[in-house]
Amino acid sequence: MSKKPETPPSDWTSAAAIAGAAIGSAALAAALLYSSRRKERAEKAAKSKPPAEPFETD
């Protein structure tokens, strides 16, 4: 078997690789934002606990 010479990547493959990296980094950033907002909401809910005794109403 003879070894085939390496061909340089075509224009569309390098563009696709760049696009894939951009999409992946955007997805990662979105996941981090989602988790941080969820954590903030959980902390806020833990701080605002209801009173120990409910208010009396007629």
PQR file of N, CA, C, O and H, with PARSE charges and radii, in Angstrom:
ATOM      1  N   MET A   1       0.823  -1.174   0.000 -0.4000 1.5000
ATOM      2  CA  MET A   1       0.000   0.000   0.000 -0.0000 2.0000
ATOM      3  C   MET A   1       0.869   1.239   0.000  0.5500 1.7000
ATOM      4  O   MET A   1       1.838   1.356   0.750 -0.5500 1.4000
ATOM      5  N   SER A   2       0.495   2.138  -0.849 -0.4000 1.5000
ATOM      6  CA  SER A   2       1.232   3.393  -0.867 -0.0000 2.0000
ATOM      7  C   SER A   2       0.501   4.418  -0.019  0.5500 1.7000
ATOM      8  O   SER A   2      -0.727   4.431   0.068 -0.5500 1.4000
ATOM      9  H   SER A   2      -0.292   2.043  -1.458  0.4000 1.0000
ATOM     10  N   LYS A   3       1.273   5.249   0.582 -0.4000 1.5000
ATOM     11  CA  LYS A   3       0.700   6.273   1.451 -0.0000 2.0000
ATOM     12  C   LYS A   3       0.243   7.446   0.586  0.5500 1.7000
ATOM     13  O   LYS A   3       1.003   7.958  -0.236 -0.5500 1.4000
ATOM     14  H   LYS A   3       2.270   5.238   0.511  0.4000 1.0000
ATOM     15  N   LYS A   4      -1.017   7.866   0.783 -0.4000 1.5000
ATOM     16  CA  LYS A   4      -1.536   8.976   0.001 -0.0000 2.0000
ATOM     17  C   LYS A   4      -1.010  10.287   0.571  0.5500 1.7000
ATOM     18  O   LYS A   4      -0.896  10.435   1.788 -0.5500 1.4000
ATOM     19  H   LYS A   4      -1.634   7.450   1.451  0.4000 1.0000
ATOM     20  N   PRO A   5      -0.695  11.222  -0.290 -0.5600 1.5000
ATOM     21  CA  PRO A   5      -0.216  12.511   0.222  0.2800 2.0000
ATOM     22  C   PRO A   5      -1.371  13.258   0.915  0.5500 1.7000
ATOM     23  O   PRO A   5      -2.528  13.168   0.507 -0.5500 1.4000
ATOM     24  N   GLU A   6      -1.018  13.984   1.960 -0.4000 1.5000
ATOM     25  CA  GLU A   6      -2.035  14.737   2.686 -0.0000 2.0000
ATOM     26  C   GLU A   6      -2.479  15.925   1.850  0.5500 1.7000
ATOM     27  O   GLU A   6      -1.669  16.626   1.244 -0.5500 1.4000
ATOM     28  H   GLU A   6      -0.078  14.057   2.292  0.4000 1.0000
ATOM     29  N   THR A   7      -3.772  16.126   1.837 -0.4000 1.5000
ATOM     30  CA  THR A   7      -4.307  17.278   1.119 -0.0000 2.0000
ATOM     31  C   THR A   7      -4.710  18.324   2.135  0.5500 1.7000
ATOM     32  O   THR A   7      -5.207  17.983   3.208 -0.5500 1.4000
ATOM     33  H   THR A   7      -4.430  15.557   2.329  0.4000 1.0000
ATOM     34  N   PRO A   8      -4.509  19.572   1.822 -0.5600 1.5000
ATOM     35  CA  PRO A   8      -4.906  20.623   2.763  0.2800 2.0000
ATOM     36  C   PRO A   8      -6.435  20.654   2.874  0.5500 1.7000
ATOM     37  O   PRO A   8      -7.134  20.339   1.912 -0.5500 1.4000
ATOM     38  N   PRO A   9      -6.945  21.030   4.037 -0.5600 1.5000
ATOM     39  CA  PRO A   9      -8.397  21.063   4.186  0.2800 2.0000
ATOM     40  C   PRO A   9      -9.005  22.101   3.242  0.5500 1.7000
ATOM     41  O   PRO A   9      -8.435  23.165   3.004 -0.5500 1.4000
ATOM     42  N   SER A  10     -10.159  21.762   2.725 -0.4000 1.5000
ATOM     43  CA  SER A  10     -10.806  22.701   1.806 -0.0000 2.0000
ATOM     44  C   SER A  10     -11.419  23.857   2.591  0.5500 1.7000
ATOM     45  O   SER A  10     -11.461  23.837   3.821 -0.5500 1.4000
ATOM     46  H   SER A  10     -10.623  20.897   2.918  0.4000 1.0000
ATOM     47  N   ASP A  11     -11.883  24.841   1.873 -0.4000 1.5000
ATOM     48  CA  ASP A  11     -12.400  26.050   2.513 -0.0000 2.0000
ATOM     49  C   ASP A  11     -13.623  25.763   3.378  0.5500 1.7000
ATOM     50  O   ASP A  11     -13.760  26.319   4.468 -0.5500 1.4000
ATOM     51  H   ASP A  11     -11.849  24.857   0.874  0.4000 1.0000
ATOM     52  N   TRP A  12     -14.506  24.900   2.895 -0.4000 1.5000
ATOM     53  CA  TRP A  12     -15.739  24.672   3.658 -0.0000 2.0000
ATOM     54  C   TRP A  12     -15.488  23.868   4.924  0.5500 1.7000
ATOM     55  O   TRP A  12     -16.226  24.032   5.896 -0.5500 1.4000
ATOM     56  H   TRP A  12     -14.395  24.449   2.010  0.4000 1.0000
ATOM     57  N   THR A  13     -14.480  23.009   4.953 -0.4000 1.5000
ATOM     58  CA  THR A  13     -14.226  22.235   6.171 -0.0000 2.0000
ATOM     59  C   THR A  13     -13.656  23.118   7.268  0.5500 1.7000
ATOM     60  O   THR A  13     -14.006  22.953   8.436 -0.5500 1.4000
ATOM     61  H   THR A  13     -13.881  22.876   4.164  0.4000 1.0000
ATOM     62  N   SER A  14     -12.791  24.042   6.915 -0.4000 1.5000
ATOM     63  CA  SER A  14     -12.257  24.932   7.945 -0.0000 2.0000
ATOM     64  C   SER A  14     -13.334  25.900   8.421  0.5500 1.7000
ATOM     65  O   SER A  14     -13.375  26.248   9.602 -0.5500 1.4000
ATOM     66  H   SER A  14     -12.506  24.176   5.965  0.4000 1.0000
ATOM     67  N   ALA A  15     -14.196  26.334   7.523 -0.4000 1.5000
ATOM     68  CA  ALA A  15     -15.304  27.204   7.930 -0.0000 2.0000
ATOM     69  C   ALA A  15     -16.276  26.449   8.827  0.5500 1.7000
ATOM     70  O   ALA A  15     -16.805  27.011   9.786 -0.5500 1.4000
ATOM     71  H   ALA A  15     -14.162  26.051   6.565  0.4000 1.0000
ATOM     72  N   ALA A  16     -16.507  25.195   8.523 -0.4000 1.5000
ATOM     73  CA  ALA A  16     -17.403  24.384   9.348 -0.0000 2.0000
ATOM     74  C   ALA A  16     -16.802  24.147  10.726  0.5500 1.7000
ATOM     75  O   ALA A  16     -17.522  24.132  11.724 -0.5500 1.4000
ATOM     76  H   ALA A  16     -16.077  24.738   7.744  0.4000 1.0000
ATOM     77  N   ALA A  17     -15.504  23.965  10.787 -0.4000 1.5000
ATOM     78  CA  ALA A  17     -14.843  23.784  12.076 -0.0000 2.0000
ATOM     79  C   ALA A  17     -14.941  25.050  12.919  0.5500 1.7000
ATOM     80  O   ALA A  17     -15.164  24.972  14.127 -0.5500 1.4000
ATOM     81  H   ALA A  17     -14.919  23.978   9.976  0.4000 1.0000
ATOM     82  N   ILE A  18     -14.780  26.190  12.306 -0.4000 1.5000
ATOM     83  CA  ILE A  18     -14.890  27.466  13.023 -0.0000 2.0000
ATOM     84  C   ILE A  18     -16.325  27.675  13.499  0.5500 1.7000
ATOM     85  O   ILE A  18     -16.551  28.109  14.629 -0.5500 1.4000
ATOM     86  H   ILE A  18     -14.599  26.253  11.325  0.4000 1.0000
ATOM     87  N   ALA A  19     -17.288  27.366  12.639 -0.4000 1.5000
ATOM     88  CA  ALA A  19     -18.698  27.506  13.010 -0.0000 2.0000
ATOM     89  C   ALA A  19     -19.048  26.553  14.152  0.5500 1.7000
ATOM     90  O   ALA A  19     -19.784  26.924  15.066 -0.5500 1.4000
ATOM     91  H   ALA A  19     -17.104  27.013  11.722  0.4000 1.0000
ATOM     92  N   GLY A  20     -18.536  25.353  14.104 -0.4000 1.5000
ATOM     93  CA  GLY A  20     -18.782  24.384  15.173 -0.0000 2.0000
ATOM     94  C   GLY A  20     -18.206  24.844  16.495  0.5500 1.7000
ATOM     95  O   GLY A  20     -18.827  24.670  17.543 -0.5500 1.4000
ATOM     96  H   GLY A  20     -17.938  25.051  13.361  0.4000 1.0000
ATOM     97  N   ALA A  21     -17.032  25.425  16.449 -0.4000 1.5000
ATOM     98  CA  ALA A  21     -16.422  25.938  17.678 -0.0000 2.0000
ATOM     99  C   ALA A  21     -17.223  27.105  18.236  0.5500 1.7000
ATOM    100  O   ALA A  21     -17.379  27.227  19.451 -0.5500 1.4000
ATOM    101  H   ALA A  21     -16.528  25.566  15.598  0.4000 1.0000
ATOM    102  N   ALA A  22     -17.725  27.953  17.369 -0.4000 1.5000
ATOM    103  CA  ALA A  22     -18.528  29.094  17.816 -0.0000 2.0000
ATOM    104  C   ALA A  22     -19.839  28.627  18.442  0.5500 1.7000
ATOM    105  O   ALA A  22     -20.263  29.152  19.472 -0.5500 1.4000
ATOM    106  H   ALA A  22     -17.599  27.854  16.382  0.4000 1.0000
ATOM    107  N   ILE A  23     -20.473  27.648  17.824 -0.4000 1.5000
ATOM    108  CA  ILE A  23     -21.731  27.118  18.363 -0.0000 2.0000
ATOM    109  C   ILE A  23     -21.480  26.438  19.697  0.5500 1.7000
ATOM    110  O   ILE A  23     -22.268  26.594  20.629 -0.5500 1.4000
ATOM    111  H   ILE A  23     -20.129  27.222  16.987  0.4000 1.0000
ATOM    112  N   GLY A  24     -20.414  25.700  19.797 -0.4000 1.5000
ATOM    113  CA  GLY A  24     -20.093  25.009  21.047 -0.0000 2.0000
ATOM    114  C   GLY A  24     -19.804  25.980  22.181  0.5500 1.7000
ATOM    115  O   GLY A  24     -20.243  25.769  23.312 -0.5500 1.4000
ATOM    116  H   GLY A  24     -19.774  25.573  19.039  0.4000 1.0000
ATOM    117  N   SER A  25     -19.073  27.035  21.885 -0.4000 1.5000
ATOM    118  CA  SER A  25     -18.761  27.998  22.943 -0.0000 2.0000
ATOM    119  C   SER A  25     -20.005  28.782  23.338  0.5500 1.7000
ATOM    120  O   SER A  25     -20.156  29.140  24.506 -0.5500 1.4000
ATOM    121  H   SER A  25     -18.717  27.207  20.966  0.4000 1.0000
ATOM    122  N   ALA A  26     -20.896  29.057  22.396 -0.4000 1.5000
ATOM    123  CA  ALA A  26     -22.151  29.741  22.722 -0.0000 2.0000
ATOM    124  C   ALA A  26     -23.035  28.854  23.589  0.5500 1.7000
ATOM    125  O   ALA A  26     -23.685  29.338  24.515 -0.5500 1.4000
ATOM    126  H   ALA A  26     -20.773  28.767  21.447  0.4000 1.0000
ATOM    127  N   ALA A  27     -23.062  27.579  23.298 -0.4000 1.5000
ATOM    128  CA  ALA A  27     -23.859  26.652  24.102 -0.0000 2.0000
ATOM    129  C   ALA A  27     -23.301  26.555  25.518  0.5500 1.7000
ATOM    130  O   ALA A  27     -24.064  26.491  26.482 -0.5500 1.4000
ATOM    131  H   ALA A  27     -22.534  27.185  22.546  0.4000 1.0000
ATOM    132  N   LEU A  28     -22.008  26.542  25.648 -0.4000 1.5000
ATOM    133  CA  LEU A  28     -21.387  26.493  26.967 -0.0000 2.0000
ATOM    134  C   LEU A  28     -21.692  27.757  27.761  0.5500 1.7000
ATOM    135  O   LEU A  28     -21.997  27.686  28.952 -0.5500 1.4000
ATOM    136  H   LEU A  28     -21.388  26.594  24.865  0.4000 1.0000
ATOM    137  N   ALA A  29     -21.612  28.896  27.117 -0.4000 1.5000
ATOM    138  CA  ALA A  29     -21.916  30.161  27.793 -0.0000 2.0000
ATOM    139  C   ALA A  29     -23.380  30.201  28.232  0.5500 1.7000
ATOM    140  O   ALA A  29     -23.685  30.676  29.326 -0.5500 1.4000
ATOM    141  H   ALA A  29     -21.364  28.955  26.150  0.4000 1.0000
ATOM    142  N   ALA A  30     -24.275  29.712  27.399 -0.4000 1.5000
ATOM    143  CA  ALA A  30     -25.694  29.687  27.756 -0.0000 2.0000
ATOM    144  C   ALA A  30     -25.940  28.762  28.943  0.5500 1.7000
ATOM    145  O   ALA A  30     -26.740  29.085  29.820 -0.5500 1.4000
ATOM    146  H   ALA A  30     -24.028  29.326  26.511  0.4000 1.0000
ATOM    147  N   ALA A  31     -25.272  27.636  28.981 -0.4000 1.5000
ATOM    148  CA  ALA A  31     -25.435  26.706  30.094 -0.0000 2.0000
ATOM    149  C   ALA A  31     -24.933  27.316  31.398  0.5500 1.7000
ATOM    150  O   ALA A  31     -25.553  27.134  32.446 -0.5500 1.4000
ATOM    151  H   ALA A  31     -24.622  27.373  28.268  0.4000 1.0000
ATOM    152  N   LEU A  32     -23.828  28.031  31.342 -0.4000 1.5000
ATOM    153  CA  LEU A  32     -23.304  28.677  32.544 -0.0000 2.0000
ATOM    154  C   LEU A  32     -24.226  29.783  33.033  0.5500 1.7000
ATOM    155  O   LEU A  32     -24.431  29.927  34.238 -0.5500 1.4000
ATOM    156  H   LEU A  32     -23.325  28.179  30.490  0.4000 1.0000
ATOM    157  N   LEU A  33     -24.783  30.565  32.119 -0.4000 1.5000
ATOM    158  CA  LEU A  33     -25.722  31.618  32.508 -0.0000 2.0000
ATOM    159  C   LEU A  33     -26.976  31.016  33.128  0.5500 1.7000
ATOM    160  O   LEU A  33     -27.475  31.525  34.132 -0.5500 1.4000
ATOM    161  H   LEU A  33     -24.616  30.449  31.140  0.4000 1.0000
ATOM    162  N   TYR A  34     -27.486  29.948  32.546 -0.4000 1.5000
ATOM    163  CA  TYR A  34     -28.685  29.297  33.062 -0.0000 2.0000
ATOM    164  C   TYR A  34     -28.453  28.773  34.474  0.5500 1.7000
ATOM    165  O   TYR A  34     -29.293  28.959  35.354 -0.5500 1.4000
ATOM    166  H   TYR A  34     -27.080  29.535  31.731  0.4000 1.0000
ATOM    167  N   SER A  35     -27.330  28.128  34.688 -0.4000 1.5000
ATOM    168  CA  SER A  35     -27.071  27.551  36.008 -0.0000 2.0000
ATOM    169  C   SER A  35     -26.845  28.637  37.057  0.5500 1.7000
ATOM    170  O   SER A  35     -27.253  28.473  38.207 -0.5500 1.4000
ATOM    171  H   SER A  35     -26.648  27.977  33.973  0.4000 1.0000
ATOM    172  N   SER A  36     -26.204  29.736  36.683 -0.4000 1.5000
ATOM    173  CA  SER A  36     -25.981  30.799  37.664 -0.0000 2.0000
ATOM    174  C   SER A  36     -27.292  31.486  38.027  0.5500 1.7000
ATOM    175  O   SER A  36     -27.498  31.832  39.190 -0.5500 1.4000
ATOM    176  H   SER A  36     -25.872  29.869  35.749  0.4000 1.0000
ATOM    177  N   ARG A  37     -28.181  31.691  37.063 -0.4000 1.5000
ATOM    178  CA  ARG A  37     -29.480  32.293  37.372 -0.0000 2.0000
ATOM    179  C   ARG A  37     -30.314  31.368  38.246  0.5500 1.7000
ATOM    180  O   ARG A  37     -31.014  31.822  39.151 -0.5500 1.4000
ATOM    181  H   ARG A  37     -28.015  31.410  36.118  0.4000 1.0000
ATOM    182  N   ARG A  38     -30.239  30.098  37.978 -0.4000 1.5000
ATOM    183  CA  ARG A  38     -30.995  29.132  38.776 -0.0000 2.0000
ATOM    184  C   ARG A  38     -30.494  29.121  40.217  0.5500 1.7000
ATOM    185  O   ARG A  38     -31.280  29.019  41.159 -0.5500 1.4000
ATOM    186  H   ARG A  38     -29.671  29.729  37.242  0.4000 1.0000
ATOM    187  N   LYS A  39     -29.185  29.227  40.373 -0.4000 1.5000
ATOM    188  CA  LYS A  39     -28.599  29.254  41.706 -0.0000 2.0000
ATOM    189  C   LYS A  39     -29.032  30.520  42.450  0.5500 1.7000
ATOM    190  O   LYS A  39     -29.365  30.461  43.633 -0.5500 1.4000
ATOM    191  H   LYS A  39     -28.546  29.309  39.608  0.4000 1.0000
ATOM    192  N   GLU A  40     -29.028  31.665  41.758 -0.4000 1.5000
ATOM    193  CA  GLU A  40     -29.455  32.920  42.387 -0.0000 2.0000
ATOM    194  C   GLU A  40     -30.911  32.845  42.836  0.5500 1.7000
ATOM    195  O   GLU A  40     -31.246  33.314  43.924 -0.5500 1.4000
ATOM    196  H   GLU A  40     -28.757  31.713  40.797  0.4000 1.0000
ATOM    197  N   ARG A  41     -31.774  32.264  42.015 -0.4000 1.5000
ATOM    198  CA  ARG A  41     -33.182  32.135  42.388 -0.0000 2.0000
ATOM    199  C   ARG A  41     -33.345  31.231  43.596  0.5500 1.7000
ATOM    200  O   ARG A  41     -34.168  31.516  44.467 -0.5500 1.4000
ATOM    201  H   ARG A  41     -31.501  31.883  41.132  0.4000 1.0000
ATOM    202  N   ALA A  42     -32.593  30.163  43.672 -0.4000 1.5000
ATOM    203  CA  ALA A  42     -32.678  29.243  44.805 -0.0000 2.0000
ATOM    204  C   ALA A  42     -32.211  29.931  46.086  0.5500 1.7000
ATOM    205  O   ALA A  42     -32.814  29.751  47.143 -0.5500 1.4000
ATOM    206  H   ALA A  42     -31.925  29.931  42.965  0.4000 1.0000
ATOM    207  N   GLU A  43     -31.149  30.712  45.994 -0.4000 1.5000
ATOM    208  CA  GLU A  43     -30.660  31.433  47.174 -0.0000 2.0000
ATOM    209  C   GLU A  43     -31.662  32.487  47.628  0.5500 1.7000
ATOM    210  O   GLU A  43     -31.867  32.675  48.827 -0.5500 1.4000
ATOM    211  H   GLU A  43     -30.660  30.858  45.134  0.4000 1.0000
ATOM    212  N   LYS A  44     -32.285  33.172  46.679 -0.4000 1.5000
ATOM    213  CA  LYS A  44     -33.270  34.191  47.011 -0.0000 2.0000
ATOM    214  C   LYS A  44     -34.496  33.552  47.679  0.5500 1.7000
ATOM    215  O   LYS A  44     -35.040  34.110  48.631 -0.5500 1.4000
ATOM    216  H   LYS A  44     -32.118  33.020  45.704  0.4000 1.0000
ATOM    217  N   ALA A  45     -34.921  32.412  47.197 -0.4000 1.5000
ATOM    218  CA  ALA A  45     -36.069  31.720  47.773 -0.0000 2.0000
ATOM    219  C   ALA A  45     -35.747  31.216  49.175  0.5500 1.7000
ATOM    220  O   ALA A  45     -36.626  31.192  50.037 -0.5500 1.4000
ATOM    221  H   ALA A  45     -34.479  31.958  46.423  0.4000 1.0000
ATOM    222  N   ALA A  46     -34.514  30.817  49.415 -0.4000 1.5000
ATOM    223  CA  ALA A  46     -34.128  30.324  50.742 -0.0000 2.0000
ATOM    224  C   ALA A  46     -34.105  31.471  51.753  0.5500 1.7000
ATOM    225  O   ALA A  46     -34.406  31.264  52.929 -0.5500 1.4000
ATOM    226  H   ALA A  46     -33.800  30.837  48.715  0.4000 1.0000
ATOM    227  N   LYS A  47     -33.754  32.665  51.311 -0.4000 1.5000
ATOM    228  CA  LYS A  47     -33.693  33.811  52.218 -0.0000 2.0000
ATOM    229  C   LYS A  47     -35.087  34.283  52.620  0.5500 1.7000
ATOM    230  O   LYS A  47     -35.288  34.696  53.762 -0.5500 1.4000
ATOM    231  H   LYS A  47     -33.509  32.833  50.356  0.4000 1.0000
ATOM    232  N   SER A  48     -36.044  34.229  51.709 -0.4000 1.5000
ATOM    233  CA  SER A  48     -37.384  34.729  51.999 -0.0000 2.0000
ATOM    234  C   SER A  48     -38.300  33.591  52.462  0.5500 1.7000
ATOM    235  O   SER A  48     -39.184  33.151  51.726 -0.5500 1.4000
ATOM    236  H   SER A  48     -35.881  33.894  50.781  0.4000 1.0000
ATOM    237  N   LYS A  49     -38.074  33.127  53.683 -0.4000 1.5000
ATOM    238  CA  LYS A  49     -38.893  32.063  54.243 -0.0000 2.0000
ATOM    239  C   LYS A  49     -40.189  32.668  54.781  0.5500 1.7000
ATOM    240  O   LYS A  49     -40.193  33.817  55.222 -0.5500 1.4000
ATOM    241  H   LYS A  49     -37.356  33.484  54.281  0.4000 1.0000
ATOM    242  N   PRO A  50     -41.278  31.920  54.751 -0.5600 1.5000
ATOM    243  CA  PRO A  50     -42.544  32.421  55.293  0.2800 2.0000
ATOM    244  C   PRO A  50     -42.454  32.542  56.813  0.5500 1.7000
ATOM    245  O   PRO A  50     -41.632  31.868  57.434 -0.5500 1.4000
ATOM    246  N   PRO A  51     -43.295  33.398  57.428 -0.5600 1.5000
ATOM    247  CA  PRO A  51     -43.246  33.536  58.893  0.2800 2.0000
ATOM    248  C   PRO A  51     -43.616  32.224  59.579  0.5500 1.7000
ATOM    249  O   PRO A  51     -44.324  31.386  59.021 -0.5500 1.4000
ATOM    250  N   ALA A  52     -43.115  32.069  60.804 -0.4000 1.5000
ATOM    251  CA  ALA A  52     -43.349  30.819  61.547 -0.0000 2.0000
ATOM    252  C   ALA A  52     -44.829  30.624  61.842  0.5500 1.7000
ATOM    253  O   ALA A  52     -45.335  29.505  61.749 -0.5500 1.4000
ATOM    254  H   ALA A  52     -42.539  32.750  61.258  0.4000 1.0000
ATOM    255  N   GLU A  53     -45.528  31.697  62.197 -0.4000 1.5000
ATOM    256  CA  GLU A  53     -46.956  31.599  62.484 -0.0000 2.0000
ATOM    257  C   GLU A  53     -47.723  32.384  61.422  0.5500 1.7000
ATOM    258  O   GLU A  53     -47.394  33.542  61.160 -0.5500 1.4000
ATOM    259  H   GLU A  53     -45.116  32.606  62.273  0.4000 1.0000
ATOM    260  N   PRO A  54     -48.719  31.789  60.818 -0.5600 1.5000
ATOM    261  CA  PRO A  54     -49.466  32.525  59.810  0.2800 2.0000
ATOM    262  C   PRO A  54     -50.300  33.634  60.442  0.5500 1.7000
ATOM    263  O   PRO A  54     -50.697  33.544  61.603 -0.5500 1.4000
ATOM    264  N   PHE A  55     -50.554  34.663  59.676 -0.4000 1.5000
ATOM    265  CA  PHE A  55     -51.363  35.780  60.161 -0.0000 2.0000
ATOM    266  C   PHE A  55     -52.802  35.328  60.344  0.5500 1.7000
ATOM    267  O   PHE A  55     -53.318  34.520  59.572 -0.5500 1.4000
ATOM    268  H   PHE A  55     -50.231  34.737  58.732  0.4000 1.0000
ATOM    269  N   GLU A  56     -53.456  35.875  61.403 -0.4000 1.5000
ATOM    270  CA  GLU A  56     -54.859  35.512  61.643 -0.0000 2.0000
ATOM    271  C   GLU A  56     -55.765  36.389  60.799  0.5500 1.7000
ATOM    272  O   GLU A  56     -55.593  37.606  60.731 -0.5500 1.4000
ATOM    273  H   GLU A  56     -53.037  36.531  62.030  0.4000 1.0000
ATOM    274  N   THR A  57     -56.710  35.765  60.175 -0.4000 1.5000
ATOM    275  CA  THR A  57     -57.684  36.510  59.381 -0.0000 2.0000
ATOM    276  C   THR A  57     -59.091  36.132  59.832  0.5500 1.7000
ATOM    277  O   THR A  57     -59.302  35.039  60.359 -0.5500 1.4000
ATOM    278  H   THR A  57     -56.850  34.777  60.230  0.4000 1.0000
ATOM    279  N   ASP A  58     -60.034  37.011  59.632 -0.4000 1.5000
ATOM    280  CA  ASP A  58     -61.422  36.714  60.000 -0.0000 2.0000
ATOM    281  C   ASP A  58     -62.193  36.166  58.839  0.5500 1.7000
ATOM    282  O   ASP A  58     -63.378  35.861  58.973 -0.5500 1.4000
ATOM    283  H   ASP A  58     -59.863  37.898  59.204  0.4000 1.0000
TER
END
